[in-house]
Amino acid sequence: MRKSKSPKQAQRFLAAFGPIRDHFYPKQHQLTAQRYREQMRQRIEDDCWVKASA
């Protein structure tokens, strides 16, 4: 990632990146391996881009 030119630019990036990361990376330390796999499978299936490409 390139260096941010200003604090405002960095904040805009983080504001957009946070919800995306939360969607694809659940709190792994609080889940069993099986539950983690189930959640990831469901999250990927629920995404509209997966449905559009099918």
All heavy atoms as atom14 arrays in JSON, in Angstrom:
{
  "sequence": "MRKSKSPKQAQRFLAAFGPIRDHFYPKQHQLTAQRYREQMRQRIEDDCWVKASA",
  "atom14_mask": [
    [1, 1, 1, 1, 1, 1, 1, 1, 0, 0, 0, 0, 0, 0],
    [1, 1, 1, 1, 1, 1, 1, 1, 1, 1, 1, 0, 0, 0],
    [1, 1, 1, 1, 1, 1, 1, 1, 1, 0, 0, 0, 0, 0],
    [1, 1, 1, 1, 1, 1, 0, 0, 0, 0, 0, 0, 0, 0],
    [1, 1, 1, 1, 1, 1, 1, 1, 1, 0, 0, 0, 0, 0],
    [1, 1, 1, 1, 1, 1, 0, 0, 0, 0, 0, 0, 0, 0],
    [1, 1, 1, 1, 1, 1, 1, 0, 0, 0, 0, 0, 0, 0],
    [1, 1, 1, 1, 1, 1, 1, 1, 1, 0, 0, 0, 0, 0],
    [1, 1, 1, 1, 1, 1, 1, 1, 1, 0, 0, 0, 0, 0],
    [1, 1, 1, 1, 1, 0, 0, 0, 0, 0, 0, 0, 0, 0],
    [1, 1, 1, 1, 1, 1, 1, 1, 1, 0, 0, 0, 0, 0],
    [1, 1, 1, 1, 1, 1, 1, 1, 1, 1, 1, 0, 0, 0],
    [1, 1, 1, 1, 1, 1, 1, 1, 1, 1, 1, 0, 0, 0],
    [1, 1, 1, 1, 1, 1, 1, 1, 0, 0, 0, 0, 0, 0],
    [1, 1, 1, 1, 1, 0, 0, 0, 0, 0, 0, 0, 0, 0],
    [1, 1, 1, 1, 1, 0, 0, 0, 0, 0, 0, 0, 0, 0],
    [1, 1, 1, 1, 1, 1, 1, 1, 1, 1, 1, 0, 0, 0],
    [1, 1, 1, 1, 0, 0, 0, 0, 0, 0, 0, 0, 0, 0],
    [1, 1, 1, 1, 1, 1, 1, 0, 0, 0, 0, 0, 0, 0],
    [1, 1, 1, 1, 1, 1, 1, 1, 0, 0, 0, 0, 0, 0],
    [1, 1, 1, 1, 1, 1, 1, 1, 1, 1, 1, 0, 0, 0],
    [1, 1, 1, 1, 1, 1, 1, 1, 0, 0, 0, 0, 0, 0],
    [1, 1, 1, 1, 1, 1, 1, 1, 1, 1, 0, 0, 0, 0],
    [1, 1, 1, 1, 1, 1, 1, 1, 1, 1, 1, 0, 0, 0],
    [1, 1, 1, 1, 1, 1, 1, 1, 1, 1, 1, 1, 0, 0],
    [1, 1, 1, 1, 1, 1, 1, 0, 0, 0, 0, 0, 0, 0],
    [1, 1, 1, 1, 1, 1, 1, 1, 1, 0, 0, 0, 0, 0],
    [1, 1, 1, 1, 1, 1, 1, 1, 1, 0, 0, 0, 0, 0],
    [1, 1, 1, 1, 1, 1, 1, 1, 1, 1, 0, 0, 0, 0],
    [1, 1, 1, 1, 1, 1, 1, 1, 1, 0, 0, 0, 0, 0],
    [1, 1, 1, 1, 1, 1, 1, 1, 0, 0, 0, 0, 0, 0],
    [1, 1, 1, 1, 1, 1, 1, 0, 0, 0, 0, 0, 0, 0],
    [1, 1, 1, 1, 1, 0, 0, 0, 0, 0, 0, 0, 0, 0],
    [1, 1, 1, 1, 1, 1, 1, 1, 1, 0, 0, 0, 0, 0],
    [1, 1, 1, 1, 1, 1, 1, 1, 1, 1, 1, 0, 0, 0],
    [1, 1, 1, 1, 1, 1, 1, 1, 1, 1, 1, 1, 0, 0],
    [1, 1, 1, 1, 1, 1, 1, 1, 1, 1, 1, 0, 0, 0],
    [1, 1, 1, 1, 1, 1, 1, 1, 1, 0, 0, 0, 0, 0],
    [1, 1, 1, 1, 1, 1, 1, 1, 1, 0, 0, 0, 0, 0],
    [1, 1, 1, 1, 1, 1, 1, 1, 0, 0, 0, 0, 0, 0],
    [1, 1, 1, 1, 1, 1, 1, 1, 1, 1, 1, 0, 0, 0],
    [1, 1, 1, 1, 1, 1, 1, 1, 1, 0, 0, 0, 0, 0],
    [1, 1, 1, 1, 1, 1, 1, 1, 1, 1, 1, 0, 0, 0],
    [1, 1, 1, 1, 1, 1, 1, 1, 0, 0, 0, 0, 0, 0],
    [1, 1, 1, 1, 1, 1, 1, 1, 1, 0, 0, 0, 0, 0],
    [1, 1, 1, 1, 1, 1, 1, 1, 0, 0, 0, 0, 0, 0],
    [1, 1, 1, 1, 1, 1, 1, 1, 0, 0, 0, 0, 0, 0],
    [1, 1, 1, 1, 1, 1, 0, 0, 0, 0, 0, 0, 0, 0],
    [1, 1, 1, 1, 1, 1, 1, 1, 1, 1, 1, 1, 1, 1],
    [1, 1, 1, 1, 1, 1, 1, 0, 0, 0, 0, 0, 0, 0],
    [1, 1, 1, 1, 1, 1, 1, 1, 1, 0, 0, 0, 0, 0],
    [1, 1, 1, 1, 1, 0, 0, 0, 0, 0, 0, 0, 0, 0],
    [1, 1, 1, 1, 1, 1, 0, 0, 0, 0, 0, 0, 0, 0],
    [1, 1, 1, 1, 1, 0, 0, 0, 0, 0, 0, 0, 0, 0]
  ],
  "atom14_positions": [
    [[0.84, -1.17, 0.0], [0.0, 0.0, 0.0], [0.89, 1.24, 0.0], [1.9, 1.29, 0.69], [-0.9, 0.0, 1.23], [-1.92, 1.11, 1.22], [-3.13, 0.96, 2.52], [-2.29, 1.81, 3.83], [0.0, 0.0, 0.0], [0.0, 0.0, 0.0], [0.0, 0.0, 0.0], [0.0, 0.0, 0.0], [0.0, 0.0, 0.0], [0.0, 0.0, 0.0]],
    [[0.47, 2.23, -0.75], [1.24, 3.47, -0.8], [1.01, 4.29, 0.46], [0.03, 4.13, 1.17], [0.8, 4.29, -2.01], [1.13, 3.63, -3.31], [0.78, 4.51, -4.48], [-0.38, 5.34, -4.24], [-1.27, 5.65, -5.15], [-1.15, 5.2, -6.36], [-2.29, 6.42, -4.86], [0.0, 0.0, 0.0], [0.0, 0.0, 0.0], [0.0, 0.0, 0.0]],
    [[1.91, 5.19, 0.69], [1.81, 6.08, 1.84], [0.65, 7.06, 1.62], [0.46, 7.58, 0.52], [3.12, 6.85, 1.99], [3.15, 7.77, 3.16], [4.5, 8.46, 3.25], [4.49, 9.48, 4.34], [5.73, 10.22, 4.41], [0.0, 0.0, 0.0], [0.0, 0.0, 0.0], [0.0, 0.0, 0.0], [0.0, 0.0, 0.0], [0.0, 0.0, 0.0]],
    [[-0.12, 7.3, 2.66], [-1.22, 8.26, 2.58], [-0.66, 9.66, 2.47], [0.34, 10.0, 3.1], [-2.1, 8.17, 3.82], [-2.71, 6.93, 3.88], [0.0, 0.0, 0.0], [0.0, 0.0, 0.0], [0.0, 0.0, 0.0], [0.0, 0.0, 0.0], [0.0, 0.0, 0.0], [0.0, 0.0, 0.0], [0.0, 0.0, 0.0], [0.0, 0.0, 0.0]],
    [[-1.3, 10.47, 1.69], [-0.84, 11.85, 1.51], [-1.34, 12.76, 2.62], [-0.76, 13.8, 2.88], [-1.31, 12.37, 0.16], [-0.71, 11.59, -1.0], [-1.13, 12.18, -2.32], [-0.76, 11.36, -3.5], [0.57, 10.99, -3.71], [0.0, 0.0, 0.0], [0.0, 0.0, 0.0], [0.0, 0.0, 0.0], [0.0, 0.0, 0.0], [0.0, 0.0, 0.0]],
    [[-2.42, 12.36, 3.27], [-2.93, 13.18, 4.36], [-3.72, 12.3, 5.34], [-4.15, 11.21, 4.98], [-3.86, 14.25, 3.8], [-5.06, 13.66, 3.32], [0.0, 0.0, 0.0], [0.0, 0.0, 0.0], [0.0, 0.0, 0.0], [0.0, 0.0, 0.0], [0.0, 0.0, 0.0], [0.0, 0.0, 0.0], [0.0, 0.0, 0.0], [0.0, 0.0, 0.0]],
    [[-3.92, 12.77, 6.55], [-4.73, 12.02, 7.51], [-6.17, 11.83, 7.02], [-6.78, 10.79, 7.26], [-4.7, 12.89, 8.76], [-3.47, 13.71, 8.63], [-3.29, 13.94, 7.17], [0.0, 0.0, 0.0], [0.0, 0.0, 0.0], [0.0, 0.0, 0.0], [0.0, 0.0, 0.0], [0.0, 0.0, 0.0], [0.0, 0.0, 0.0], [0.0, 0.0, 0.0]],
    [[-6.69, 12.8, 6.3], [-8.05, 12.7, 5.78], [-8.17, 11.57, 4.76], [-9.13, 10.81, 4.76], [-8.45, 14.03, 5.15], [-9.9, 14.14, 4.81], [-10.22, 15.55, 4.33], [-11.7, 15.72, 4.08], [-12.01, 17.07, 3.64], [0.0, 0.0, 0.0], [0.0, 0.0, 0.0], [0.0, 0.0, 0.0], [0.0, 0.0, 0.0], [0.0, 0.0, 0.0]],
    [[-7.15, 11.45, 3.9], [-7.14, 10.39, 2.9], [-7.04, 9.02, 3.59], [-7.72, 8.07, 3.2], [-5.99, 10.58, 1.94], [-5.94, 9.52, 0.84], [-4.74, 9.69, -0.06], [-3.81, 10.39, 0.27], [-4.77, 9.04, -1.19], [0.0, 0.0, 0.0], [0.0, 0.0, 0.0], [0.0, 0.0, 0.0], [0.0, 0.0, 0.0], [0.0, 0.0, 0.0]],
    [[-6.21, 8.92, 4.6], [-6.08, 7.67, 5.33], [-7.4, 7.29, 6.01], [-7.8, 6.13, 6.0], [-4.98, 7.79, 6.38], [0.0, 0.0, 0.0], [0.0, 0.0, 0.0], [0.0, 0.0, 0.0], [0.0, 0.0, 0.0], [0.0, 0.0, 0.0], [0.0, 0.0, 0.0], [0.0, 0.0, 0.0], [0.0, 0.0, 0.0], [0.0, 0.0, 0.0]],
    [[-8.09, 8.27, 6.56], [-9.36, 8.01, 7.21], [-10.41, 7.53, 6.22], [-11.2, 6.63, 6.52], [-9.86, 9.27, 7.93], [-11.09, 9.04, 8.76], [-10.88, 7.99, 9.84], [-9.84, 7.97, 10.5], [-11.83, 7.13, 10.01], [0.0, 0.0, 0.0], [0.0, 0.0, 0.0], [0.0, 0.0, 0.0], [0.0, 0.0, 0.0], [0.0, 0.0, 0.0]],
    [[-10.42, 8.09, 5.03], [-11.38, 7.64, 4.0], [-11.12, 6.19, 3.63], [-12.05, 5.4, 3.48], [-11.28, 8.53, 2.75], [-11.99, 9.84, 2.89], [-12.23, 10.5, 1.54], [-11.07, 10.46, 0.65], [-10.22, 11.46, 0.45], [-10.39, 12.6, 1.09], [-9.21, 11.33, -0.37], [0.0, 0.0, 0.0], [0.0, 0.0, 0.0], [0.0, 0.0, 0.0]],
    [[-9.85, 5.83, 3.48], [-9.5, 4.45, 3.16], [-9.94, 3.51, 4.27], [-10.56, 2.48, 4.02], [-8.0, 4.31, 2.93], [-7.55, 2.88, 2.82], [-7.77, 2.18, 1.65], [-6.95, 2.25, 3.89], [-7.36, 0.86, 1.54], [-6.54, 0.94, 3.8], [-6.76, 0.24, 2.62], [0.0, 0.0, 0.0], [0.0, 0.0, 0.0], [0.0, 0.0, 0.0]],
    [[-9.62, 3.86, 5.51], [-9.96, 2.98, 6.62], [-11.47, 2.87, 6.82], [-11.97, 1.81, 7.19], [-9.29, 3.48, 7.91], [-7.77, 3.37, 7.91], [-7.2, 4.04, 9.15], [-7.33, 1.92, 7.8], [0.0, 0.0, 0.0], [0.0, 0.0, 0.0], [0.0, 0.0, 0.0], [0.0, 0.0, 0.0], [0.0, 0.0, 0.0], [0.0, 0.0, 0.0]],
    [[-12.2, 3.93, 6.55], [-13.65, 3.89, 6.68], [-14.26, 2.92, 5.67], [-15.24, 2.24, 5.97], [-14.23, 5.29, 6.48], [0.0, 0.0, 0.0], [0.0, 0.0, 0.0], [0.0, 0.0, 0.0], [0.0, 0.0, 0.0], [0.0, 0.0, 0.0], [0.0, 0.0, 0.0], [0.0, 0.0, 0.0], [0.0, 0.0, 0.0], [0.0, 0.0, 0.0]],
    [[-13.69, 2.83, 4.49], [-14.21, 1.9, 3.48], [-13.69, 0.48, 3.71], [-14.4, -0.49, 3.45], [-13.79, 2.38, 2.09], [0.0, 0.0, 0.0], [0.0, 0.0, 0.0], [0.0, 0.0, 0.0], [0.0, 0.0, 0.0], [0.0, 0.0, 0.0], [0.0, 0.0, 0.0], [0.0, 0.0, 0.0], [0.0, 0.0, 0.0], [0.0, 0.0, 0.0]],
    [[-12.48, 0.34, 4.19], [-11.85, -0.96, 4.34], [-12.37, -1.74, 5.54], [-12.48, -2.96, 5.49], [-10.34, -0.78, 4.45], [-9.58, -2.06, 4.55], [-9.43, -2.88, 3.44], [-9.01, -2.47, 5.75], [-8.72, -4.07, 3.53], [-8.3, -3.64, 5.84], [-8.16, -4.45, 4.73], [0.0, 0.0, 0.0], [0.0, 0.0, 0.0], [0.0, 0.0, 0.0]],
    [[-12.74, -1.06, 6.61], [-13.17, -1.72, 7.85], [-14.35, -2.67, 7.67], [-14.26, -3.85, 8.04], [0.0, 0.0, 0.0], [0.0, 0.0, 0.0], [0.0, 0.0, 0.0], [0.0, 0.0, 0.0], [0.0, 0.0, 0.0], [0.0, 0.0, 0.0], [0.0, 0.0, 0.0], [0.0, 0.0, 0.0], [0.0, 0.0, 0.0], [0.0, 0.0, 0.0]],
    [[-15.46, -2.21, 7.1], [-16.6, -3.12, 6.93], [-16.3, -4.29, 6.0], [-16.8, -5.39, 6.21], [-17.67, -2.22, 6.32], [-17.29, -0.83, 6.71], [-15.79, -0.84, 6.78], [0.0, 0.0, 0.0], [0.0, 0.0, 0.0], [0.0, 0.0, 0.0], [0.0, 0.0, 0.0], [0.0, 0.0, 0.0], [0.0, 0.0, 0.0], [0.0, 0.0, 0.0]],
    [[-15.46, -4.07, 5.0], [-15.1, -5.16, 4.09], [-14.3, -6.22, 4.84], [-14.56, -7.42, 4.74], [-14.3, -4.61, 2.89], [-15.2, -3.7, 2.06], [-13.75, -5.75, 2.04], [-14.46, -2.89, 1.03], [0.0, 0.0, 0.0], [0.0, 0.0, 0.0], [0.0, 0.0, 0.0], [0.0, 0.0, 0.0], [0.0, 0.0, 0.0], [0.0, 0.0, 0.0]],
    [[-13.34, -5.78, 5.61], [-12.53, -6.72, 6.38], [-13.37, -7.47, 7.39], [-13.24, -8.68, 7.55], [-11.38, -6.02, 7.09], [-10.45, -7.01, 7.75], [-9.32, -6.36, 8.5], [-8.32, -7.3, 8.9], [-8.5, -8.31, 9.75], [-9.67, -8.51, 10.29], [-7.52, -9.13, 10.06], [0.0, 0.0, 0.0], [0.0, 0.0, 0.0], [0.0, 0.0, 0.0]],
    [[-14.27, -6.78, 8.08], [-15.13, -7.42, 9.06], [-16.0, -8.5, 8.42], [-16.32, -9.5, 9.04], [-16.01, -6.4, 9.76], [-15.22, -5.48, 10.67], [-14.07, -5.82, 11.0], [-15.76, -4.42, 11.03], [0.0, 0.0, 0.0], [0.0, 0.0, 0.0], [0.0, 0.0, 0.0], [0.0, 0.0, 0.0], [0.0, 0.0, 0.0], [0.0, 0.0, 0.0]],
    [[-16.4, -8.27, 7.18], [-17.25, -9.23, 6.49], [-16.49, -10.52, 6.17], [-17.02, -11.62, 6.35], [-17.8, -8.63, 5.2], [-18.67, -9.57, 4.43], [-19.95, -9.84, 4.8], [-18.42, -10.32, 3.33], [-20.47, -10.71, 3.94], [-19.55, -11.01, 3.04], [0.0, 0.0, 0.0], [0.0, 0.0, 0.0], [0.0, 0.0, 0.0], [0.0, 0.0, 0.0]],
    [[-15.27, -10.4, 5.69], [-14.53, -11.57, 5.25], [-13.64, -12.19, 6.31], [-13.16, -13.31, 6.14], [-13.7, -11.25, 4.02], [-14.54, -11.12, 2.78], [-14.83, -9.88, 2.26], [-15.06, -12.23, 2.17], [-15.62, -9.75, 1.14], [-15.85, -12.12, 1.05], [-16.13, -10.88, 0.52], [0.0, 0.0, 0.0], [0.0, 0.0, 0.0], [0.0, 0.0, 0.0]],
    [[-13.39, -11.5, 7.42], [-12.53, -12.03, 8.47], [-13.26, -11.96, 9.81], [-13.09, -11.02, 10.56], [-11.22, -11.24, 8.56], [-10.38, -11.39, 7.32], [-10.44, -10.46, 6.31], [-9.56, -12.5, 7.15], [-9.69, -10.6, 5.15], [-8.81, -12.65, 5.99], [-8.88, -11.69, 5.01], [-8.14, -11.84, 3.87], [0.0, 0.0, 0.0], [0.0, 0.0, 0.0]],
    [[-14.08, -12.98, 10.1], [-14.78, -12.98, 11.4], [-13.78, -13.16, 12.54], [-12.62, -13.5, 12.31], [-15.72, -14.17, 11.29], [-15.09, -15.07, 10.3], [-14.36, -14.18, 9.33], [0.0, 0.0, 0.0], [0.0, 0.0, 0.0], [0.0, 0.0, 0.0], [0.0, 0.0, 0.0], [0.0, 0.0, 0.0], [0.0, 0.0, 0.0], [0.0, 0.0, 0.0]],
    [[-14.23, -12.97, 13.73], [-13.36, -13.08, 14.9], [-12.96, -14.55, 15.11], [-13.61, -15.29, 15.84], [-14.06, -12.51, 16.11], [-14.32, -11.03, 15.97], [-15.12, -10.51, 17.14], [-15.26, -9.02, 17.1], [-15.84, -8.47, 15.9], [0.0, 0.0, 0.0], [0.0, 0.0, 0.0], [0.0, 0.0, 0.0], [0.0, 0.0, 0.0], [0.0, 0.0, 0.0]],
    [[-11.88, -14.94, 14.47], [-11.48, -16.34, 14.42], [-11.17, -16.91, 15.8], [-11.43, -18.09, 16.06], [-10.27, -16.5, 13.51], [-10.56, -16.13, 12.08], [-9.31, -16.19, 11.22], [-8.3, -16.73, 11.62], [-9.4, -15.61, 10.04], [0.0, 0.0, 0.0], [0.0, 0.0, 0.0], [0.0, 0.0, 0.0], [0.0, 0.0, 0.0], [0.0, 0.0, 0.0]],
    [[-10.63, -16.12, 16.69], [-10.25, -16.62, 18.0], [-11.47, -16.96, 18.86], [-11.33, -17.62, 19.88], [-9.36, -15.6, 18.72], [-10.04, -14.31, 19.02], [-10.27, -13.35, 18.04], [-10.56, -13.82, 20.16], [-10.9, -12.32, 18.59], [-11.08, -12.58, 19.87], [0.0, 0.0, 0.0], [0.0, 0.0, 0.0], [0.0, 0.0, 0.0], [0.0, 0.0, 0.0]],
    [[-12.66, -16.53, 18.46], [-13.87, -16.8, 19.23], [-14.71, -17.93, 18.63], [-15.76, -18.24, 19.14], [-14.72, -15.54, 19.33], [-14.03, -14.42, 20.07], [-14.85, -13.14, 20.07], [-15.79, -12.99, 19.33], [-14.46, -12.22, 20.93], [0.0, 0.0, 0.0], [0.0, 0.0, 0.0], [0.0, 0.0, 0.0], [0.0, 0.0, 0.0], [0.0, 0.0, 0.0]],
    [[-14.24, -18.53, 17.54], [-15.02, -19.55, 16.85], [-14.27, -20.87, 16.8], [-13.05, -20.89, 16.73], [-15.31, -19.11, 15.41], [-16.06, -17.8, 15.21], [-16.08, -17.43, 13.74], [-17.47, -17.92, 15.74], [0.0, 0.0, 0.0], [0.0, 0.0, 0.0], [0.0, 0.0, 0.0], [0.0, 0.0, 0.0], [0.0, 0.0, 0.0], [0.0, 0.0, 0.0]],
    [[-15.04, -21.96, 16.79], [-14.42, -23.25, 16.52], [-14.1, -23.31, 15.03], [-14.65, -22.54, 14.24], [-15.36, -24.41, 16.88], [-16.52, -24.33, 16.04], [-15.78, -24.35, 18.34], [0.0, 0.0, 0.0], [0.0, 0.0, 0.0], [0.0, 0.0, 0.0], [0.0, 0.0, 0.0], [0.0, 0.0, 0.0], [0.0, 0.0, 0.0], [0.0, 0.0, 0.0]],
    [[-13.24, -24.23, 14.63], [-12.86, -24.34, 13.23], [-14.08, -24.64, 12.36], [-14.25, -24.06, 11.28], [-11.8, -25.41, 13.05], [0.0, 0.0, 0.0], [0.0, 0.0, 0.0], [0.0, 0.0, 0.0], [0.0, 0.0, 0.0], [0.0, 0.0, 0.0], [0.0, 0.0, 0.0], [0.0, 0.0, 0.0], [0.0, 0.0, 0.0], [0.0, 0.0, 0.0]],
    [[-14.93, -25.51, 12.83], [-16.12, -25.87, 12.04], [-17.06, -24.67, 11.9], [-17.55, -24.39, 10.81], [-16.87, -27.02, 12.69], [-18.09, -27.45, 11.92], [-18.79, -28.63, 12.55], [-18.34, -29.18, 13.54], [-19.91, -29.01, 11.98], [0.0, 0.0, 0.0], [0.0, 0.0, 0.0], [0.0, 0.0, 0.0], [0.0, 0.0, 0.0], [0.0, 0.0, 0.0]],
    [[-17.28, -23.94, 12.97], [-18.17, -22.77, 12.92], [-17.58, -21.69, 12.02], [-18.3, -21.01, 11.29], [-18.39, -22.22, 14.33], [-19.33, -21.06, 14.37], [-20.76, -21.51, 14.09], [-21.62, -20.35, 14.13], [-22.44, -20.03, 13.14], [-22.58, -20.79, 12.1], [-23.18, -18.95, 13.23], [0.0, 0.0, 0.0], [0.0, 0.0, 0.0], [0.0, 0.0, 0.0]],
    [[-16.25, -21.51, 12.06], [-15.58, -20.54, 11.19], [-15.81, -20.88, 9.72], [-16.16, -20.04, 8.91], [-14.08, -20.5, 11.5], [-13.29, -19.69, 10.53], [-13.3, -18.3, 10.58], [-12.53, -20.29, 9.53], [-12.57, -17.54, 9.67], [-11.81, -19.55, 8.62], [-11.84, -18.18, 8.7], [-11.12, -17.44, 7.8], [0.0, 0.0, 0.0], [0.0, 0.0, 0.0]],
    [[-15.61, -22.16, 9.37], [-15.82, -22.59, 7.99], [-17.27, -22.39, 7.55], [-17.54, -21.95, 6.43], [-15.41, -24.05, 7.82], [-13.91, -24.26, 7.83], [-13.53, -25.66, 7.43], [-14.0, -26.67, 8.38], [-13.29, -27.1, 9.41], [-12.09, -26.63, 9.64], [-13.78, -28.03, 10.21], [0.0, 0.0, 0.0], [0.0, 0.0, 0.0], [0.0, 0.0, 0.0]],
    [[-18.22, -22.68, 8.44], [-19.63, -22.47, 8.12], [-19.93, -21.0, 7.87], [-20.62, -20.66, 6.91], [-20.52, -22.98, 9.26], [-20.53, -24.47, 9.43], [-21.21, -24.91, 10.71], [-21.67, -24.05, 11.49], [-21.27, -26.13, 10.94], [0.0, 0.0, 0.0], [0.0, 0.0, 0.0], [0.0, 0.0, 0.0], [0.0, 0.0, 0.0], [0.0, 0.0, 0.0]],
    [[-19.4, -20.14, 8.72], [-19.64, -18.7, 8.55], [-19.03, -18.19, 7.25], [-19.66, -17.42, 6.53], [-19.05, -17.91, 9.72], [-19.98, -17.82, 10.88], [-19.55, -16.75, 11.86], [-18.59, -16.02, 11.63], [-20.27, -16.65, 12.95], [0.0, 0.0, 0.0], [0.0, 0.0, 0.0], [0.0, 0.0, 0.0], [0.0, 0.0, 0.0], [0.0, 0.0, 0.0]],
    [[-17.8, -18.6, 6.94], [-17.16, -18.13, 5.72], [-17.92, -18.63, 4.49], [-18.12, -17.88, 3.54], [-15.7, -18.57, 5.67], [-14.83, -17.85, 6.69], [-14.92, -16.05, 6.57], [-14.16, -15.8, 4.99], [0.0, 0.0, 0.0], [0.0, 0.0, 0.0], [0.0, 0.0, 0.0], [0.0, 0.0, 0.0], [0.0, 0.0, 0.0], [0.0, 0.0, 0.0]],
    [[-18.34, -19.88, 4.51], [-19.09, -20.43, 3.38], [-20.38, -19.63, 3.19], [-20.72, -19.25, 2.06], [-19.4, -21.9, 3.63], [-20.05, -22.59, 2.46], [-20.28, -24.07, 2.71], [-19.01, -24.76, 2.96], [-18.68, -25.34, 4.12], [-19.52, -25.32, 5.13], [-17.52, -25.92, 4.28], [0.0, 0.0, 0.0], [0.0, 0.0, 0.0], [0.0, 0.0, 0.0]],
    [[-21.08, -19.35, 4.27], [-22.34, -18.6, 4.18], [-22.11, -17.17, 3.7], [-22.86, -16.66, 2.87], [-23.04, -18.58, 5.55], [-24.4, -17.96, 5.51], [-25.36, -18.75, 4.65], [-25.39, -19.97, 4.71], [-26.12, -18.07, 3.83], [0.0, 0.0, 0.0], [0.0, 0.0, 0.0], [0.0, 0.0, 0.0], [0.0, 0.0, 0.0], [0.0, 0.0, 0.0]],
    [[-21.07, -16.52, 4.18], [-20.8, -15.14, 3.78], [-20.47, -15.05, 2.29], [-20.91, -14.14, 1.6], [-19.65, -14.56, 4.59], [-20.04, -14.3, 6.02], [-18.87, -13.84, 6.84], [-19.25, -13.73, 8.24], [-18.64, -12.96, 9.12], [-17.61, -12.24, 8.75], [-19.05, -12.92, 10.35], [0.0, 0.0, 0.0], [0.0, 0.0, 0.0], [0.0, 0.0, 0.0]],
    [[-19.72, -16.02, 1.79], [-19.38, -16.01, 0.38], [-20.61, -16.31, -0.47], [-20.82, -15.69, -1.5], [-18.23, -17.0, 0.1], [-16.95, -16.46, 0.75], [-18.04, -17.22, -1.39], [-15.8, -17.42, 0.73], [0.0, 0.0, 0.0], [0.0, 0.0, 0.0], [0.0, 0.0, 0.0], [0.0, 0.0, 0.0], [0.0, 0.0, 0.0], [0.0, 0.0, 0.0]],
    [[-21.45, -17.25, -0.04], [-22.66, -17.58, -0.78], [-23.64, -16.42, -0.79], [-24.37, -16.23, -1.78], [-23.34, -18.8, -0.18], [-22.59, -20.09, -0.43], [-23.18, -21.27, 0.32], [-24.16, -21.08, 1.06], [-22.65, -22.38, 0.16], [0.0, 0.0, 0.0], [0.0, 0.0, 0.0], [0.0, 0.0, 0.0], [0.0, 0.0, 0.0], [0.0, 0.0, 0.0]],
    [[-23.67, -15.62, 0.26], [-24.61, -14.51, 0.36], [-24.21, -13.3, -0.48], [-25.04, -12.45, -0.76], [-24.76, -14.05, 1.81], [-25.54, -15.05, 2.64], [-26.19, -15.94, 2.03], [-25.52, -14.95, 3.87], [0.0, 0.0, 0.0], [0.0, 0.0, 0.0], [0.0, 0.0, 0.0], [0.0, 0.0, 0.0], [0.0, 0.0, 0.0], [0.0, 0.0, 0.0]],
    [[-22.97, -13.22, -0.88], [-22.52, -12.06, -1.64], [-23.17, -12.01, -3.01], [-23.25, -13.01, -3.72], [-21.0, -12.06, -1.81], [-20.29, -11.63, -0.54], [-20.91, -10.9, 0.25], [-19.14, -12.02, -0.36], [0.0, 0.0, 0.0], [0.0, 0.0, 0.0], [0.0, 0.0, 0.0], [0.0, 0.0, 0.0], [0.0, 0.0, 0.0], [0.0, 0.0, 0.0]],
    [[-23.6, -10.86, -3.41], [-24.29, -10.71, -4.7], [-23.37, -10.97, -5.87], [-23.8, -11.43, -6.91], [-24.94, -9.34, -4.8], [-23.8, -7.98, -4.64], [0.0, 0.0, 0.0], [0.0, 0.0, 0.0], [0.0, 0.0, 0.0], [0.0, 0.0, 0.0], [0.0, 0.0, 0.0], [0.0, 0.0, 0.0], [0.0, 0.0, 0.0], [0.0, 0.0, 0.0]],
    [[-22.06, -10.71, -5.74], [-21.15, -10.94, -6.87], [-21.02, -12.42, -7.17], [-20.78, -12.8, -8.3], [-19.8, -10.28, -6.66], [-19.07, -10.67, -5.41], [-19.12, -10.03, -4.22], [-18.17, -11.76, -5.23], [-18.32, -10.68, -3.3], [-17.73, -11.73, -3.89], [-17.72, -12.76, -6.07], [-16.85, -12.67, -3.38], [-16.83, -13.7, -5.55], [-16.41, -13.64, -4.22]],
    [[-21.19, -13.28, -6.15], [-21.14, -14.72, -6.38], [-22.41, -15.14, -7.13], [-22.36, -15.92, -8.07], [-20.99, -15.49, -5.06], [-21.15, -16.98, -5.3], [-19.65, -15.19, -4.43], [0.0, 0.0, 0.0], [0.0, 0.0, 0.0], [0.0, 0.0, 0.0], [0.0, 0.0, 0.0], [0.0, 0.0, 0.0], [0.0, 0.0, 0.0], [0.0, 0.0, 0.0]],
    [[-23.56, -14.6, -6.72], [-24.82, -14.93, -7.38], [-24.83, -14.42, -8.81], [-25.36, -15.08, -9.7], [-25.98, -14.32, -6.6], [-26.17, -14.97, -5.24], [-27.27, -14.29, -4.46], [-27.36, -14.9, -3.07], [-28.32, -14.19, -2.23], [0.0, 0.0, 0.0], [0.0, 0.0, 0.0], [0.0, 0.0, 0.0], [0.0, 0.0, 0.0], [0.0, 0.0, 0.0]],
    [[-24.23, -13.29, -9.05], [-24.23, -12.71, -10.4], [-23.34, -13.53, -11.33], [-23.62, -13.61, -12.53], [-23.74, -11.27, -10.35], [0.0, 0.0, 0.0], [0.0, 0.0, 0.0], [0.0, 0.0, 0.0], [0.0, 0.0, 0.0], [0.0, 0.0, 0.0], [0.0, 0.0, 0.0], [0.0, 0.0, 0.0], [0.0, 0.0, 0.0], [0.0, 0.0, 0.0]],
    [[-22.3, -14.13, -10.82], [-21.39, -14.88, -11.68], [-21.86, -16.31, -11.92], [-21.32, -17.0, -12.76], [-19.99, -14.89, -11.08], [-19.99, -15.62, -9.86], [0.0, 0.0, 0.0], [0.0, 0.0, 0.0], [0.0, 0.0, 0.0], [0.0, 0.0, 0.0], [0.0, 0.0, 0.0], [0.0, 0.0, 0.0], [0.0, 0.0, 0.0], [0.0, 0.0, 0.0]],
    [[-22.86, -16.76, -11.17], [-23.36, -18.15, -11.33], [-24.29, -18.29, -12.5], [-24.84, -17.44, -13.05], [-24.05, -18.58, -10.05], [0.0, 0.0, 0.0], [0.0, 0.0, 0.0], [0.0, 0.0, 0.0], [0.0, 0.0, 0.0], [0.0, 0.0, 0.0], [0.0, 0.0, 0.0], [0.0, 0.0, 0.0], [0.0, 0.0, 0.0], [0.0, 0.0, 0.0]]
  ]
}
